[in-house]
Amino acid sequence: MGEIGDSIEAALQATQTRPIPVSPQARIKALVKAEKGSTKATAARLGCSQRQVERYLAGQVKRPTPRLAGALERELRRVWQPRLRARAIKKAAAAGIVVETRARFGFTAAGGSTDDPRMRRITEQLPPNIAAQLLAAHQAGADEQQLAQILADGLGYAYFRDRGRRADGLEVELSDVDYCDLDLL
């Protein structure tokens, strides 16, 4: 993932109330449960064999490789406490999200405007409809470019067009994201 996807994931994980299991066997069990009992889907998600997942479930293997340990933690965090995650997404879609980012912004506007891209640091609250669109795209597995376009549209509306009060027709382009930090409201 990229900066935007990682920051959305971090904001969603910050809403969790319980830590993920510590042992590899308990982590695999939780991941298999999230996959509705499918060891094959769990193996595909982790990038290992179905038999390897079954060995962890049976307790035959106790120490995963560093690559598998990282994949196991990352994938489990994405499915841990799904109802809390869904509640946080619903709440953020209703209230909006606050975005702090440093990125290169460029514009497409009327002739004679200063449309050269430049680095800007912006902290802005996105409206609920853009927040809902951004979170839905993330949940659907959108790539970084799609997330950046949604974020650019949202920041264009909230910051550059002052929520529709000025610069009508201004199109914002977002590139070179230095960092992005999101807070769910």
C-alpha positions in Angstrom: 0.0 0.0 0.0 1.0 3.6 -0.2 0.9 6.6 2.2 -2.8 7.2 1.9 -3.9 3.6 2.2 -1.6 3.1 5.2 -2.9 6.2 6.9 -6.5 5.1 6.5 -5.6 1.6 7.8 -3.8 3.2 10.8 -6.8 5.4 11.6 -9.1 2.3 11.5 -6.8 0.3 13.6 -6.6 3.0 16.2 -10.3 2.4 16.9 -9.7 -1.2 18.1 -10.2 -1.9 21.7 -8.5 -5.3 22.1 -4.9 -6.3 21.1 -4.5 -8.9 18.5 -3.4 -12.4 19.7 0.3 -12.9 20.4 1.0 -16.5 19.4 1.2 -17.5 15.8 -1.3 -20.3 16.3 -3.9 -18.0 17.9 -3.3 -15.5 15.0 -3.8 -18.1 12.4 -7.0 -19.3 14.2 -8.4 -15.8 14.2 -7.5 -15.3 10.6 -9.1 -18.6 9.6 -12.2 -17.6 11.6 -12.4 -14.3 9.7 -12.2 -16.3 6.4 -15.2 -18.4 7.6 -13.1 -21.5 8.3 -11.3 -21.6 4.9 -7.7 -22.5 5.3 -7.3 -22.2 1.5 -8.4 -18.5 1.5 -6.2 -17.9 4.6 -3.2 -19.4 2.8 -3.9 -17.2 -0.3 -4.1 -14.2 1.9 -0.8 -14.9 3.6 1.0 -16.1 0.5 1.8 -19.5 1.8 0.5 -23.1 1.3 -2.7 -24.4 2.7 -0.7 -27.2 4.4 1.4 -24.6 6.2 -1.7 -23.0 7.6 -3.0 -26.4 8.7 0.4 -27.0 10.5 0.1 -23.8 12.4 -3.5 -24.7 13.4 -2.4 -28.1 14.6 0.5 -26.6 16.6 3.1 -28.5 14.6 5.0 -25.3 13.7 5.5 -22.6 16.3 7.8 -20.0 14.7 6.9 -18.4 11.4 9.4 -16.9 9.1 9.9 -13.1 9.3 8.0 -12.7 6.0 5.1 -14.8 7.2 5.0 -13.2 10.6 4.7 -9.8 9.0 2.0 -10.9 6.6 0.1 -12.6 9.5 0.1 -9.5 11.6 -0.8 -7.2 8.8 -3.7 -9.3 7.5 -5.0 -10.0 11.0 -5.0 -6.3 11.8 -7.2 -5.7 8.7 -9.9 -8.1 9.9 -9.6 -7.8 13.7 -12.8 -6.6 15.4 -14.8 -6.2 12.2 -17.9 -4.7 13.9 -15.9 -2.0 15.6 -14.2 -1.2 12.3 -17.6 -1.0 10.5 -18.9 1.2 13.2 -15.9 3.6 12.9 -16.3 3.7 9.1 -20.0 4.5 9.5 -19.4 7.2 12.1 -16.6 8.8 9.9 -18.8 8.6 6.9 -21.4 10.6 8.8 -19.1 13.1 10.5 -16.2 13.4 8.1 -12.4 12.9 8.6 -9.6 15.3 9.3 -6.6 15.0 6.8 -3.2 16.3 7.4 -0.9 15.9 4.4 2.1 17.3 2.7 2.0 16.7 -1.0 2.5 18.3 -4.4 -0.7 20.0 -5.5 -1.3 21.2 -9.1 -4.3 22.8 -10.7 -6.3 22.8 -13.9 -8.0 26.2 -14.1 -8.7 29.2 -16.3 -5.8 30.7 -18.3 -3.5 33.0 -16.4 -3.8 31.2 -13.1 -0.8 29.9 -11.1 -1.2 26.2 -11.9 2.3 25.1 -11.3 2.4 22.2 -8.9 4.1 22.8 -5.5 4.5 21.2 -2.2 1.9 22.2 0.4 1.1 21.2 3.9 -2.6 21.1 4.4 -4.8 20.2 7.4 -8.5 20.1 6.5 -11.7 18.4 7.5 -13.2 16.5 4.6 -17.0 16.6 4.2 -18.9 13.4 5.1 -19.7 12.4 1.5 -16.0 12.5 0.5 -15.0 10.7 3.7 -17.5 8.0 2.9 -16.3 7.7 -0.7 -12.6 7.5 0.5 -13.3 4.8 3.1 -15.6 2.8 0.8 -12.8 2.8 -1.9 -10.3 1.7 0.7 -12.5 -1.1 1.9 -13.1 -2.2 -1.8 -9.3 -2.5 -2.3 -8.7 0.7 -4.4 -5.1 1.3 -5.4 -3.1 4.4 -4.2 -3.8 6.4 -7.4 -7.6 6.0 -6.9 -7.4 7.0 -3.3 -5.2 10.0 -4.2 -7.8 11.2 -6.8 -10.6 11.0 -4.2 -8.5 12.8 -1.6 -7.5 15.5 -4.2 -11.2 16.0 -5.1 -12.1 16.3 -1.4 -9.2 18.7 -0.6 -10.1 20.6 -3.8 -13.6 21.1 -2.5 -12.9 21.8 1.1 -9.6 23.8 0.9 -9.1 25.2 -2.5 -12.7 25.9 -3.5 -13.7 26.9 0.1 -16.6 24.4 0.1 -18.0 25.8 -3.1 -17.7 29.5 -2.3 -14.9 30.3 -4.7 -12.8 29.1 -7.7 -15.6 27.2 -9.4 -14.2 24.7 -11.9 -10.8 24.4 -10.3 -9.5 20.8 -10.6 -6.9 19.7 -8.1 -4.2 17.2 -8.9 -2.3 15.4 -6.0 1.1 13.8 -6.4 4.3 13.1 -4.5 2.6 12.5 -1.1 5.3 13.1 1.5 3.0 12.0 4.4 -0.6 11.7 5.1 -2.3 11.4 8.5 -6.0 10.8 8.9 -8.2 11.1 12.0 -11.7 9.7 12.1 -14.2 11.9 13.7 
